[in-house]
Amino acid sequence: MKWPFLLMALTAGLLIPVQAGINALLGRIAGGAEAAAFISFAVGTVVLAAYLLVFRIPVSLGQTFAVSPWWYWTGGAFGAFFVAASVVLVPKLGAGVMISVIIAGQIVASLALDHFGVLGYPVRPLDLQRVVGAALLAAGVFLIKG
């Protein structure tokens, strides 16, 4: 059943605005968005390293680096941009508007990735139901923005 995965996704979604708020507060005392993003990634790296050690999960950076295209490594840069942007955006937009606009961007990108089946996603063609769903989410952004 997909319920555990849906619950995990819901939990991740619930934590995103919490993380953004915490990082924005951290940015006030750490010297700005960039410093807060760096600290956030440093803590995350330590937590992931501990997880890997506790569960004895091997990591072969050298082999991974040798066989993967350069752009496989851009995910961390995208994550850094997201964290730094959220630190900047939280005080300017508030959590509701920030997250709703981020979700709108995620939906547009996700529909395109699914439609074309790029980056390993299975092909899920764009159809009327998916377009209506995206339009309803866009309407939600408009209503949340006020």
Secondary structure, 3 states (H helix, E strand, C coil): CCHHHHHHHHHHHHHHHHHHHHHHHHHHHHCCHHHHHHHHHHHHHHHHHHHHHHCCCCCCHHHHHHHCCHHHHHHHHHHHHHHHHHHHHHHHHHHHHHHHHHHHHHHHHHHHHHHHCHHHCCCCCCCHHHHHHHHHHHHHHHHHHC
